[in-house]
Amino acid sequence: MEHVHLAAEEDDLYSGYNDYNPTFDSEELDNDAGFQQAVRTSHGRRPPMTAKFPGTAIGGRALGTSFGSRMPMASSMGRPMTGAVQDGAARPMTAVRAAGYSSAMTRGSTFDPLGQSKGPAPPLEGKSEDTPDEKVKILEKKVNDLIEESCLAHGHGDLQLSLDRAKEAGRKERALVRQREQSGNADHINLDLTYSVLFNLATQYANNDMYAEALNTYQVIVKNKMFSNAGRLKVNMANIHFKQKNYPKAIKLYRMALDQISNSHKEMRIKIMQNIGVVFIRMGQYSDAITSFEHIMSECPNIKTGFNLILCYYAIGDRERMKKAFQKLICVPLGIDEEDKYIPPNDDTHANLVIEAIKNDKLHQMERERKALAEKFIMTSAKLIAPAIEATFAAGFDWCVDMVKSSQYVELANDLEINKAITYLRQRDFNQVGAVETLKTFEKKDSRVKSAAATNLSFLYFLEKDYDQADRYADLAMTADRYNPAALINKGNTVFVKKDYEKAAEFYKEALRNDSSCTEALYNLGLTYKRLGRLEESLDCFLKLHAILRNSAQVMWQLASLFEMLEDPHQAIEWLMQLITVTPTDPQVLAKLGELYDSEGDKSQAFQYYQESFRYFPSNIDVIEWLGAYYIDTQFCEKAIQYFERATLIQPTQVKWQLMVASCYRRSGNYQKALETYKDIHRKFPENVECLRFLVRLCTDMGMKEVQDYATKLKKVEKMKEIREQRVKSAREGSARGTRREGSASSDSGHSSHGTSAKGERLSAKMRALPGSNEPYEASSQRDIDASYVDPLGAPMERPKTAAKKRNEEDEFADEELGDDLLPE
């Protein structure tokens, strides 16, 4: 008790806290003889005899160390402390090996209780994969991975890769089954995995149009009684037979699948019955299809079934049932929320944020798609049955409009009226009680309908070339909806015909700003730049348009025309070569290619394309003229005759084609035929000087008696020609003297007569160009024939100038299709 102090009032309350038991002093363990003896001997590894020392926490024996006094300490269980001296002998310490001590430990060795000096621990031993269970698990994982890869490949559109992965999964699955049988676990086969492999393989076969293999795989699944609900796959088998147009087999399998599906799966049964109805329609058995569709409409009505039912009634011509089916169709509930739900309130900020978030989410998009599909079916049904349910089309359409107005699709009524007007347009009914009158009823409706109606009216008046009315309704459409690209295009068209190209370009640009995908505006803008001479900008427009409309023949033609105007014939030929891949039988494109090759000096290629153009369109006078001249140049006059004879049939009043036929006979040495032809020309055109000259020459060479008669007629005609020329000359001189007198009379007032004289000269030139009173309107004057057809005796005929007919000059407004579609986008 010498170390126990009783606290007294005068003692320090905090004394004794610095005292410690020397037994716990580890700094002098090296000098402790008892401890070192226990470490060096085997006594330290012996277990203590704790049962001999019962006791409490304080009492008993003193612990001896080489430092200071001995303090009798005991454990809480009565066992002495490690290293304590018992009965005069040093007791060995316990658990010294676990603490990192050993008998071989010497002074100065490193204290390493965790054994870190031995280096890192060896790696963990992996599980052995040689066991049957491990092999089975690895194979199952590979099969599942292959199925997943097959599905992902199908999702990416790589059908061949998806089929390869499905086949590989099938091979791995069969290896898995064999592995289980070899290990004696055949009873533990994974049926779900087998089903997945077979089902995915059959699906990929069907996706790759390998229908026989798909049917065989489905048959394996269906015949296996261990697969539950496998009978539903008969629907897939029926779908394959439907694709193969084996309709009786498809109906049989659909009905077998229907028998194996319980009544609790109502939606599945409805879909199968709908498929049965569609197959009956394909087979032409409309009464059986009506039975299926009527059952569906009574149990679970939907839009598609209602539309199919109307088609069946239309096919059998049942008016009353068509009306009833249409009424059922517009009463089908869509199961979507009202649009008012998405109108945000002004006072609730949180609600505004929520509505803004859900305004364009996936659910709202699905609702809009469902509503658009329903409106499409209703519009199509109304247009289909309107002419059939009443005596007239208008009465039938009016009945449909009345029904729609009393349904949940009230906003469709105006669209139906617009479609009624468009149907009038397609029937070429432009009168006041038809399209125009119907469209004019929308002038006081809401802005969207008014804009659509005014756009169509503007287009209608534009086709009738009533440009003032077209401009008026284009303005009305723009006022109702400034962002309507069709209205802006029609406005630009009305300005275009007035040749205000800069203003027209501004309207087309505005239409493109409102709708960048408006191809009509881009096409018209390119034409406008072409008229303005801004060829590079026009080329940019048509190149952009070609990127959107890759196979548009009109765009390719415009590009070829622009490159020709830019004096790049090689690029023009390239575009025309692309164009004939789209329209290989267009004679105008082939003729244009011939013209370009002719201008490049490649006569053989030019002849090939001109010949192809003539084959598809043998009435093009320019192509005929070029081919005839080509054969004359190559000294094949006999072949040129057929072309000039065809030109004579096309233009019987043009004397030059008949003269060319006679000339070809003369050049080929057939003088008798040439003489007959010249005589025939003389009977039709008795005043033709060239014909008389050739008759005189041929009769002289052949020693015929008629030579004197033809010579006399030639002199008379030449004399009449001289008299006519003198009259024209004197009239021209008199006109010039009168003009000079008027100029001298008006010189006192300070006005110049130059403009009047020039205008009068141009007018007289136009009058001289008109045919004479005794000539047909198409016939050229004798002066023109003499100038263009020079064939002196014995001299080779000059080849006519090549001029392939252009496409009414591409800038011709009516041919450029500048008008917009009847309905705006």
C-alpha positions in Angstrom: 0.0 0.0 0.0 3.0 2.2 -0.2 1.9 3.5 -3.5 -1.6 4.1 -2.4 -2.3 7.6 -1.1 -5.5 8.6 0.6 -6.7 12.0 -0.4 -6.9 14.4 2.4 -8.2 17.9 2.5 -4.8 19.4 2.8 -3.2 17.1 0.1 -3.0 18.1 -3.6 -5.9 16.7 -5.5 -3.8 16.2 -8.7 -0.8 14.5 -7.1 0.3 11.0 -8.2 -0.8 11.3 -11.8 2.8 11.3 -13.0 3.6 8.1 -11.2 3.8 5.0 -13.3 4.3 1.3 -12.9 7.9 0.4 -13.8 6.6 -2.9 -15.2 5.3 -1.0 -18.3 8.6 0.7 -18.8 9.8 -0.7 -22.2 12.9 1.5 -22.5 15.0 -0.7 -20.1 13.9 -4.1 -21.3 17.4 -4.7 -22.7 18.8 -4.4 -19.1 16.1 -6.6 -17.6 17.8 -9.9 -16.9 14.5 -11.8 -16.3 13.1 -10.6 -19.5 16.2 -11.4 -21.5 16.4 -14.9 -20.0 12.7 -15.5 -20.9 13.5 -14.4 -24.5 16.6 -16.5 -24.9 15.1 -19.7 -23.5 12.1 -21.8 -24.4 10.3 -20.7 -21.3 8.9 -17.8 -23.2 7.1 -20.1 -25.6 5.4 -22.1 -22.9 1.8 -21.4 -22.0 1.2 -19.8 -18.6 -0.3 -21.8 -15.8 -3.0 -19.3 -15.0 -5.2 -21.7 -13.0 -2.7 -21.6 -10.0 -3.1 -17.9 -9.4 -6.6 -17.0 -8.5 -6.9 -13.4 -7.4 -8.2 -10.0 -8.0 -6.9 -7.0 -9.9 -4.7 -5.9 -7.0 -2.8 -8.2 -4.7 -0.8 -11.3 -4.8 2.8 -11.3 -6.0 5.2 -8.7 -6.9 6.4 -8.4 -10.5 10.2 -8.3 -10.6 12.2 -6.4 -13.2 15.8 -5.2 -13.1 14.4 -1.7 -12.7 13.4 -0.4 -9.3 11.1 -2.1 -6.9 8.7 -5.0 -7.5 5.0 -4.3 -7.8 2.6 -7.1 -7.2 0.2 -7.0 -10.2 -2.3 -9.6 -11.5 -4.6 -9.8 -14.4 -8.3 -9.4 -14.1 -8.8 -13.1 -14.4 -6.3 -14.0 -11.7 -3.5 -14.9 -14.2 -0.1 -13.2 -13.6 1.1 -10.7 -16.0 3.5 -11.7 -18.7 7.1 -11.7 -17.6 6.3 -11.7 -13.9 8.5 -13.5 -11.4 6.8 -16.5 -9.9 8.3 -18.4 -6.9 11.6 -16.7 -7.4 11.9 -17.8 -11.0 11.3 -15.6 -14.1 8.1 -16.7 -15.8 8.4 -16.8 -19.6 6.3 -14.4 -21.7 3.4 -15.8 -23.7 2.6 -15.2 -27.4 6.0 -13.8 -28.2 6.1 -15.4 -31.7 2.9 -13.7 -32.6 4.3 -10.4 -31.5 7.3 -10.8 -33.8 9.9 -12.3 -31.4 11.9 -15.4 -31.8 14.6 -17.2 -29.9 17.1 -16.3 -32.6 16.6 -12.7 -32.0 19.8 -10.9 -31.1 20.5 -7.5 -29.8 20.3 -4.8 -32.5 18.0 -6.7 -34.8 15.2 -4.8 -36.5 11.8 -4.9 -34.9 9.4 -6.1 -37.7 6.2 -7.4 -36.2 4.3 -7.4 -39.6 6.9 -9.2 -41.5 7.3 -6.5 -44.1 11.0 -7.2 -44.6 10.1 -10.4 -46.4 8.8 -8.5 -49.4 5.3 -8.3 -51.0 2.8 -11.0 -50.4 2.5 -13.6 -53.2 -0.6 -13.1 -55.6 -3.8 -14.8 -54.7 -4.3 -18.1 -56.3 -6.9 -18.0 -59.1 -9.9 -20.3 -59.3 -9.3 -23.3 -61.3 -11.2 -23.2 -64.6 -10.8 -26.9 -65.1 -13.8 -27.8 -63.0 -17.0 -28.6 -65.0 -19.1 -25.9 -63.2 -16.6 -23.2 -64.1 -16.6 -24.3 -67.8 -20.4 -24.2 -67.9 -20.5 -20.7 -66.4 -18.0 -19.4 -68.9 -19.9 -20.9 -71.9 -23.2 -19.4 -70.6 -21.6 -16.0 -70.4 -20.2 -16.3 -74.0 -23.6 -17.3 -75.3 -25.3 -14.3 -73.6 -22.7 -11.9 -74.9 -23.2 -13.2 -78.5 -27.0 -12.8 -78.2 -26.5 -9.2 -77.0 -24.0 -8.5 -79.8 -26.5 -9.9 -82.3 -29.3 -7.6 -81.1 -27.0 -4.5 -81.1 -25.9 -5.2 -84.6 -29.5 -5.4 -85.7 -30.2 -2.2 -84.0 -27.3 -0.6 -86.0 -28.7 -1.9 -89.2 -26.0 -4.5 -89.8 -28.2 -7.5 -90.6 -25.5 -9.8 -91.8 -23.4 -9.3 -88.6 -26.4 -9.9 -86.4 -27.2 -13.2 -88.2 -23.5 -14.3 -87.9 -23.6 -13.6 -84.1 -26.9 -15.5 -83.7 -25.5 -18.5 -85.5 -22.4 -18.5 -83.4 -24.5 -18.2 -80.2 -26.4 -21.3 -81.4 -23.1 -23.2 -81.8 -21.9 -22.2 -78.4 -25.2 -23.2 -76.8 -25.0 -26.7 -78.3 -21.5 -27.0 -77.0 -22.8 -25.9 -73.6 -25.4 -28.7 -73.7 -22.8 -31.3 -74.5 -20.6 -30.0 -71.7 -23.5 -30.5 -69.2 -24.2 -34.0 -70.4 -20.5 -35.0 -70.1 -20.4 -33.6 -66.5 -23.5 -35.5 -65.6 -25.7 -32.4 -65.1 -28.1 -33.0 -68.0 -31.0 -32.4 -65.8 -29.9 -28.8 -65.1 -30.1 -27.5 -68.7 -30.9 -23.8 -68.9 -34.1 -23.8 -71.0 -34.4 -20.0 -70.9 -31.0 -19.7 -72.6 -31.9 -22.2 -75.2 -35.2 -20.4 -75.9 -33.4 -17.1 -76.3 -30.8 -18.5 -78.7 -33.4 -20.1 -80.9 -35.8 -17.1 -80.9 -33.0 -14.7 -81.7 -31.7 -16.9 -84.5 -35.2 -17.2 -86.1 -35.7 -13.5 -85.8 -32.4 -12.7 -87.6 -33.2 -15.3 -90.3 -36.5 -13.4 -90.9 -34.8 -10.0 -90.9 -32.4 -11.3 -93.6 -35.3 -12.6 -95.7 -34.3 -16.2 -95.1 -37.9 -17.3 -94.5 -37.4 -21.1 -94.9 -34.7 -21.2 -92.2 -36.7 -18.9 -89.9 -39.8 -21.1 -90.2 -37.7 -24.2 -89.4 -36.2 -22.5 -86.3 -39.6 -21.4 -85.1 -41.0 -24.9 -85.7 -38.3 -26.3 -83.4 -39.4 -24.0 -80.6 -43.1 -24.6 -81.1 -42.8 -28.4 -81.1 -40.8 -28.4 -77.9 -43.3 -28.9 -75.1 -40.8 -27.8 -72.5 -41.1 -24.2 -73.7 -44.1 -22.5 -72.1 -46.2 -20.1 -74.2 -44.3 -21.1 -77.3 -47.5 -21.1 -79.2 -47.5 -17.4 -79.4 -44.6 -17.7 -81.9 -47.1 -18.9 -84.4 -48.0 -15.2 -84.9 -44.4 -14.7 -86.1 -44.7 -17.7 -88.4 -47.9 -16.3 -89.8 -46.3 -13.0 -90.5 -43.6 -14.8 -92.5 -46.3 -16.6 -94.6 -48.0 -13.2 -95.1 -44.8 -11.7 -96.5 -44.5 -14.8 -98.8 -48.2 -14.1 -99.9 -49.2 -17.5 -98.6 -52.4 -16.0 -97.2 -54.4 -19.3 -96.4 -51.4 -20.6 -94.3 -51.1 -17.2 -92.6 -54.8 -17.2 -91.5 -54.5 -20.8 -90.3 -51.5 -20.0 -88.0 -53.1 -16.7 -86.8 -56.2 -18.7 -85.7 -54.0 -21.4 -84.0 -52.2 -18.6 -82.1 -55.6 -17.1 -81.2 -56.7 -20.4 -79.8 -53.7 -20.7 -77.5 -54.0 -17.2 -76.0 -56.3 -16.9 -73.1 -59.0 -14.2 -72.9 -57.1 -12.4 -70.2 -54.6 -11.2 -72.9 -57.2 -9.0 -74.6 -54.9 -6.7 -76.4 -52.9 -9.5 -78.0 -56.1 -11.2 -79.2 -57.3 -7.9 -80.8 -54.0 -7.4 -82.7 -54.1 -11.0 -84.0 -57.7 -10.5 -85.2 -56.7 -7.2 -86.9 -54.0 -9.2 -88.8 -56.6 -11.8 -89.8 -58.8 -9.0 -91.2 -55.9 -7.5 -93.2 -55.1 -10.9 -94.7 -58.8 -11.3 -95.7 -58.5 -7.9 -97.5 -55.5 -9.1 -99.4 -57.4 -12.2 -100.4 -60.4 -10.1 -101.5 -62.7 -11.7 -99.0 -64.2 -8.4 -97.7 -67.1 -9.9 -95.9 -64.8 -12.0 -93.7 -62.6 -9.0 -93.1 -65.7 -6.9 -92.1 -66.6 -9.6 -89.6 -63.2 -9.3 -87.9 -63.1 -5.5 -87.9 -66.6 -5.2 -86.6 -65.8 -7.4 -83.7 -62.7 -5.3 -82.9 -64.7 -2.0 -83.1 -67.3 -3.4 -80.7 -64.6 -4.7 -78.2 -61.8 -2.3 -78.4 -62.2 0.4 -81.2 -59.1 2.0 -82.7 -58.3 4.3 -85.6 -56.6 1.8 -87.9 -59.3 -0.8 -87.6 -62.0 1.9 -88.2 -60.2 3.0 -91.3 -59.8 -0.6 -92.6 -63.5 -1.1 -92.0 -64.4 1.9 -94.1 -62.2 0.5 -96.9 -64.1 -2.8 -96.8 -67.4 -1.1 -97.0 -66.2 1.1 -99.9 -65.0 -2.0 -101.7 -68.5 -3.7 -101.5 -70.2 -0.3 -102.2 -72.4 -0.2 -99.1 -73.2 3.5 -98.7 -75.1 3.4 -95.4 -72.6 1.3 -93.6 -69.8 3.6 -94.9 -71.6 6.5 -93.1 -71.9 4.5 -89.9 -68.3 3.4 -90.1 -67.2 7.0 -90.6 -69.2 8.1 -87.6 -67.6 5.3 -85.5 -64.2 6.4 -86.7 -64.5 10.0 -85.6 -65.8 8.8 -82.2 -62.8 6.6 -81.4 -61.1 8.0 -78.2 -57.4 8.8 -78.7 -56.5 8.7 -75.0 -54.5 11.9 -75.1 -54.7 15.1 -73.0 -56.0 18.4 -74.3 -53.6 20.9 -75.7 -54.8 23.4 -73.1 -52.9 21.5 -70.5 -49.6 22.8 -72.1 -50.7 26.5 -71.9 -48.7 28.0 -69.0 -50.4 30.2 -66.4 -49.0 33.7 -66.0 -48.9 33.8 -62.2 -47.3 30.5 -61.2 -43.6 30.4 -62.0 -43.1 26.8 -60.8 -46.0 25.6 -63.0 -44.6 27.5 -66.0 -41.2 25.7 -65.6 -42.9 22.3 -65.4 -45.0 22.9 -68.5 -42.0 24.2 -70.4 -40.2 20.9 -69.5 -43.0 18.6 -70.6 -44.1 20.7 -73.6 -41.8 18.7 -76.0 -41.1 15.5 -74.1 -41.4 12.0 -75.5 -45.0 11.6 -74.2 -46.2 14.8 -75.8 -44.5 13.9 -79.1 -46.2 10.5 -79.0 -49.5 12.3 -78.4 -49.0 14.6 -81.4 -48.0 11.6 -83.6 -51.2 9.7 -82.6 -53.4 12.7 -83.2 -51.7 13.4 -86.6 -52.3 9.8 -87.6 -55.9 10.0 -86.6 -56.4 13.2 -88.6 -54.7 11.6 -91.6 -57.0 8.6 -91.5 -60.1 10.8 -91.1 -59.1 13.0 -94.0 -58.3 10.1 -96.3 -61.6 8.4 -95.4 -63.6 11.6 -96.1 -61.9 12.0 -99.5 -62.5 8.4 -100.3 -66.2 8.1 -99.4 -67.4 11.6 -100.3 -68.1 10.8 -104.0 -69.7 7.4 -103.1 -72.1 8.2 -100.2 -74.2 10.9 -102.0 -75.3 11.7 -105.6 -72.6 14.3 -106.0 -69.1 14.8 -104.7 -70.0 18.2 -103.1 -72.9 16.7 -101.2 -70.9 13.8 -99.9 -68.1 16.1 -98.8 -70.6 18.4 -97.1 -72.0 15.5 -95.1 -68.5 14.5 -94.0 -67.8 18.1 -92.9 -71.0 18.3 -90.9 -70.1 15.0 -89.1 -66.6 16.2 -88.3 -67.9 19.5 -86.9 -69.9 17.6 -84.4 -67.0 15.5 -83.2 -63.8 16.0 -81.3 -62.0 16.9 -84.5 -63.7 20.3 -85.1 -60.5 21.9 -86.4 -60.4 19.3 -89.2 -63.6 20.8 -90.8 -61.7 23.7 -92.4 -59.0 21.4 -93.7 -61.7 19.2 -95.3 -63.1 22.3 -97.0 -59.7 23.1 -98.3 -59.4 19.6 -99.6 -62.8 19.9 -101.2 -61.5 23.0 -103.2 -58.3 21.2 -104.2 -60.4 18.2 -105.4 -62.2 20.7 -107.6 -58.9 21.9 -109.0 -57.8 18.3 -109.8 -61.1 17.9 -111.6 -60.3 21.0 -113.6 -63.4 22.7 -112.1 -62.2 26.3 -112.0 -65.6 28.0 -112.2 -67.2 30.1 -109.5 -69.3 27.3 -107.9 -66.2 25.1 -107.8 -62.7 25.7 -106.4 -62.7 29.5 -106.5 -66.0 29.9 -104.7 -65.1 27.3 -102.1 -61.7 29.0 -101.4 -63.3 32.4 -101.2 -65.5 31.3 -98.3 -62.3 31.2 -96.1 -61.5 34.9 -96.5 -63.1 35.7 -93.1 -62.0 32.6 -91.2 -59.0 32.4 -88.8 -55.6 33.4 -90.0 -54.2 29.9 -90.7 -57.1 28.8 -92.8 -57.3 32.1 -94.5 -53.6 32.0 -95.4 -53.9 28.5 -96.9 -57.0 29.4 -98.9 -55.5 32.7 -100.2 -52.3 30.8 -101.2 -54.3 28.4 -103.3 -56.4 31.1 -104.9 -53.2 33.0 -105.8 -51.8 29.9 -107.4 -55.0 29.3 -109.2 -55.2 32.8 -110.7 -51.5 32.6 -111.5 -52.1 29.5 -113.6 -54.9 31.3 -115.4 -52.4 34.2 -116.0 -54.6 36.6 -114.1 -51.6 38.2 -112.4 -53.5 41.0 -110.8 -55.8 38.7 -108.9 -52.8 36.4 -108.1 -51.0 39.3 -106.6 -54.0 40.4 -104.6 -54.5 37.0 -103.0 -50.8 36.6 -102.4 -50.8 39.8 -100.4 -53.9 38.5 -98.5 -52.1 35.3 -97.7 -49.0 37.2 -96.5 -51.1 39.5 -94.3 -52.8 36.5 -92.7 -49.5 34.6 -92.1 -46.3 36.4 -92.9 -44.3 33.3 -92.2 -46.1 31.2 -94.8 -43.3 30.3 -97.4 -45.9 29.3 -100.1 -47.5 32.8 -99.9 -44.1 34.5 -100.2 -43.2 32.3 -103.2 -46.5 33.2 -105.0 -45.9 36.8 -104.3 -42.4 36.5 -105.7 -43.8 34.8 -108.8 -46.2 37.6 -109.5 -43.3 40.1 -109.2 -41.2 37.9 -111.4 -43.6 38.0 -114.4 -43.5 41.8 -114.1 -39.7 41.5 -114.6 -38.9 43.1 -111.3 -36.3 40.4 -110.6 -34.6 42.2 -107.6 -37.8 42.4 -105.7 -38.7 38.8 -106.6 -35.4 37.6 -105.2 -36.1 39.4 -101.9 -39.4 37.4 -101.5 -37.7 34.2 -102.3 -35.0 34.9 -99.8 -37.6 35.7 -97.1 -39.3 32.4 -97.9 -36.0 30.6 -97.4 -35.5 32.4 -94.1 -38.9 31.1 -92.9 -38.3 27.6 -94.2 -34.8 26.6 -95.1 -36.0 23.4 -96.7 -38.3 25.1 -99.2 -37.0 23.8 -102.5 -39.4 25.9 -104.6 -38.0 29.1 -103.2 -34.4 28.0 -103.8 -35.2 27.0 -107.4 -36.9 30.2 -108.2 -34.1 32.2 -106.6 -31.6 30.5 -108.9 -33.8 31.4 -111.9 -34.0 35.0 -110.8 -30.2 35.3 -110.4 -29.9 33.7 -113.9 -32.2 36.4 -115.3 -30.2 39.1 -113.6 -26.9 37.7 -115.1 -25.5 36.8 -111.7 -24.5 33.4 -112.9 -22.2 32.4 -110.0 -24.9 33.1 -107.4 -27.4 31.2 -109.5 -24.9 28.3 -109.7 -24.6 28.3 -105.9 -28.4 28.0 -105.5 -28.7 25.1 -107.9 -25.7 23.3 -106.4 -27.4 23.5 -103.0 -30.6 22.3 -104.5 -28.9 19.4 -106.1 -27.5 18.4 -102.6 -31.2 18.2 -101.4 -32.8 16.8 -104.6 -30.2 14.4 -105.9 -32.2 13.0 -108.8 -34.0 16.2 -109.9 -33.8 16.4 -113.7 -34.7 20.1 -113.8 -31.9 21.0 -111.4 -29.3 19.1 -113.4 -30.6 20.8 -116.6 -30.2 24.2 -115.1 -26.7 23.4 -113.9 -25.7 22.2 -117.4 -27.2 25.4 -118.8 -25.3 27.6 -116.4 -22.0 26.0 -117.1 -22.6 26.4 -120.8 -23.3 30.1 -120.2 -20.1 30.3 -118.2 -18.3 28.9 -121.2 -17.4 25.6 -119.5 -18.7 23.0 -122.0 -16.9 20.1 -120.3 -18.8 20.7 -117.0 -22.0 21.2 -119.0 -21.4 17.8 -120.7 -20.8 16.1 -117.3 -24.1 17.4 -115.9 -26.0 16.3 -119.0 -24.4 12.9 -118.7 -25.7 12.6 -115.1 -29.0 13.8 -116.3 -29.5 11.1 -118.9 -28.9 8.5 -116.2 -32.1 9.9 -114.6 -34.1 10.5 -117.8 -32.4 8.3 -120.5 -35.1 8.9 -123.0 -35.3 12.7 -122.9 -34.8 13.8 -126.6 -34.1 17.4 -125.7 -31.2 16.4 -123.3 -29.8 14.1 -126.0 -30.0 16.9 -128.6 -28.2 19.3 -126.2 -25.4 16.8 -125.8 -25.1 16.5 -129.5 -24.9 20.3 -129.9 -22.2 20.5 -127.2 -20.1 17.7 -128.8 -20.6 19.4 -132.2 -19.3 22.7 -130.8 -16.3 20.8 -129.4 -15.6 19.3 -132.8 -16.4 15.7 -131.9 -18.7 14.9 -134.9 -19.0 11.1 -134.1 -20.3 11.7 -130.5 -22.6 14.5 -131.8 -24.0 12.2 -134.4 -24.6 9.5 -131.8 -26.6 11.7 -129.5 -28.5 13.4 -132.3 -29.4 10.0 -133.7 -30.7 8.9 -130.2 -32.7 12.1 -129.9 -34.3 11.6 -133.3 -35.2 8.0 -132.4 -37.1 9.1 -129.3 -38.6 12.3 -130.9 -38.5 12.2 -134.7 -40.3 15.6 -135.1 -37.5 17.9 -133.8 -36.8 20.0 -137.0 -33.4 21.1 -135.8 -32.2 17.6 -135.1 -33.6 16.5 -138.6 -31.7 19.4 -140.2 -28.4 18.5 -138.5 -28.6 14.8 -139.4 -29.4 15.6 -143.0 -26.5 18.0 -143.3 -24.2 15.5 -141.6 -25.0 12.8 -144.2 -24.5 15.3 -147.0 -21.1 16.3 -145.6 -20.1 12.6 -145.4 -21.3 12.1 -149.0 -24.2 9.9 -148.1 -26.9 11.9 -149.8 -29.3 8.9 -150.1 -29.5 8.7 -146.3 -30.1 12.4 -146.0 -33.2 12.1 -148.2 -35.3 10.4 -145.5 -34.6 13.2 -143.0 -35.5 16.0 -145.4 -38.7 14.1 -146.5 -39.7 13.9 -142.8 -39.0 17.7 -142.5 -41.3 18.2 -145.5 -44.1 16.3 -143.7 -43.6 18.4 -140.6 -43.4 21.8 -142.4 -45.2 21.2 -145.8 -45.3 25.0 -146.6 -41.5 25.4 -146.2 -40.1 25.1 -149.7 -36.5 24.7 -148.6 -37.0 21.1 -147.4 -38.4 20.0 -150.7 -35.5 21.7 -152.5 -33.1 19.8 -150.3 -34.7 16.5 -151.2 -34.4 17.3 -154.9 -30.8 18.4 -154.4 -30.0 15.1 -152.7 -31.4 13.2 -155.6 -29.4 15.3 -158.0 -26.2 14.9 -156.0 -26.6 11.1 -155.8 -27.0 10.9 -159.7 -30.7 10.2 -159.8 -31.5 13.0 -162.2 -34.9 11.6 -163.3 -36.1 11.5 -159.7 -34.6 15.0 -159.1 -36.5 16.3 -162.2 -39.8 14.9 -161.0 -39.2 16.4 -157.6 -38.4 19.8 -159.1 -41.5 19.7 -161.2 -43.6 18.9 -158.1 -42.1 21.8 -156.3 -42.8 24.1 -159.3 -46.5 23.1 -159.2 -46.7 24.0 -155.5 -44.5 27.1 -155.6 -44.7 28.4 -159.2 -42.8 31.7 -158.3 -39.8 30.0 -156.7 -36.7 31.1 -158.7 -34.4 28.4 -157.5 -36.7 25.6 -158.6 -37.0 27.1 -162.1 -33.2 27.5 -162.4 -32.7 23.9 -161.6 -35.4 22.8 -164.0 -33.8 24.8 -166.8 -30.4 23.3 -166.0 -31.7 19.7 -165.7 -33.8 19.9 -168.9 -30.9 21.4 -170.8 -28.5 18.6 -169.6 -31.1 15.9 -170.4 -32.1 17.5 -173.8 -35.7 17.8 -173.0 -38.2 20.0 -174.9 -39.6 21.6 -171.8 -36.5 23.7 -171.3 -37.9 26.6 -173.3 -41.1 26.8 -171.3 -39.2 26.8 -168.0 -36.7 29.4 -169.3 -39.7 31.7 -170.2 -41.2 31.2 -166.8 -37.9 31.9 -165.1 -37.6 35.2 -167.0 -41.1 36.2 -166.0 -40.5 35.4 -162.4 -37.2 37.3 -162.3 -38.8 40.3 -164.0 -41.6 40.3 -161.4 -39.0 40.0 -158.7 -37.2 43.1 -160.1 -40.4 45.1 -160.3 -41.2 44.1 -156.7 -37.8 45.1 -155.5 -38.1 48.5 -157.3 -41.4 49.2 -155.7 -39.9 48.4 -152.3 -37.0 50.6 -153.0 -39.1 53.5 -154.2 -41.4 53.2 -151.2 -38.3 53.2 -148.9 -37.0 56.4 -150.6 -40.4 58.1 -150.4 -40.5 57.3 -146.7 -37.1 58.7 -146.2 -38.0 62.0 -148.0 -41.2 62.3 -145.9 -39.1 61.8 -142.8 -36.7 64.5 -143.8 -39.5 66.9 -144.4 -41.0 66.2 -141.0 -37.6 66.6 -139.5 -37.1 70.0 -141.1 -40.6 71.1 -140.1 -40.0 70.1 -136.5 -36.5 71.6 -136.2 -38.0 75.0 -135.5 -39.6 73.7 -132.3 -36.2 72.2 -131.1 -37.4 68.5 -131.4 -35.1 65.9 -133.0 -36.6 63.5 -135.5 -34.0 60.8 -135.1 -36.0 58.6 -132.8 -39.1 58.8 -135.1 -37.1 57.9 -138.2 -35.5 54.9 -136.5 -38.8 53.7 -135.2 -40.4 54.1 -138.7 -37.5 52.2 -140.2 -37.9 49.4 -137.7 -41.6 49.2 -138.4 -41.1 49.1 -142.2 -38.5 46.3 -141.7 -41.1 44.3 -139.7 -43.7 44.9 -142.4 -41.2 43.7 -145.1 -40.5 40.6 -143.1 -44.2 39.6 -143.1 -45.2 37.2 -145.9 -46.9 38.6 -149.0 -50.6 38.4 -149.5 -50.3 35.5 -151.9 -47.9 33.5 -149.7 -48.9 31.1 -146.9 -48.1 32.3 -143.4 -45.4 29.7 -142.6 -43.6 30.2 -145.9 -40.4 32.2 -145.9 -40.2 35.0 -148.4 -38.3 34.3 -151.6 -35.5 36.6 -150.4 -34.9 34.5 -147.3 -34.8 31.3 -149.4 -32.3 32.7 -151.7 -30.1 33.8 -148.9 -30.2 30.5 -146.9 -30.3 28.0 -149.7 -27.5 28.6 -152.2 -26.9 25.7 -154.5 -25.2 26.9 -157.7 -25.0 24.4 -160.5 -22.3 21.9 -159.7 -21.2 23.6 -156.5 -21.5 21.7 -153.2 -24.4 22.7 -151.0 -23.4 24.7 -148.0 -24.2 23.0 -144.8 -27.0 24.7 -142.8 -26.1 26.2 -139.5 -26.4 23.9 -136.5 -28.9 25.2 -134.0 -30.3 22.7 -131.6 -33.5 23.7 -130.1 -33.2 25.0 -126.6 -35.8 24.1 -124.0 -38.0 27.1 -124.8 -35.1 29.0 -123.4 -34.8 27.7 -119.8 -35.8 31.0 -118.5 -39.3 30.7 -120.0 -41.4 31.3 -116.9 -44.2 28.8 -117.7 -41.7 25.9 -118.1 -39.7 26.6 -115.0 -42.4 25.4 -112.6 -42.1 28.5 -110.4 -45.5 28.0 -109.0 -45.8 26.5 -105.5 -47.8 23.4 -104.6 -51.5 23.7 -104.2 -51.3 23.2 -100.5 -48.6 25.0 -98.4 -46.4 23.0 -96.2 
